[in-house]
């Protein structure tokens, strides 16, 4: 089980078999601190998907990040069309990973396209 502190470069990994914590480091590029986001693990691909949320200043976010669970590297996802142009900021939304696809239901958008349903 992995716990990442996005405020810094250090996280903790809990080995459930041996009930032992270990310190791990993540790369420099990473998402900003947030709340009201979604975070889905896709075991088949060994990644986690972080989407949207609200930043420390109360702004709704449009970004999507991938965390490589083996290398502990974050990378920002580029989408076409751009999320901010098509769906708008996401916060308090729902997301569910099915196989290698993450489905999003954006029920709390600031734009006209409230209740948008899409997949990544």
Secondary structure, 3 states (H helix, E strand, C coil): CEEECCCCCEEEEEECCCCEEEEEECCCCCCCCEECCEEEEECCCCEEEEECCEECCCCEECCEEEEECCCCEEEECCCCCCHHHHCCCECCCEEEEECCEEEEEECCCCCCCCCEEEEC
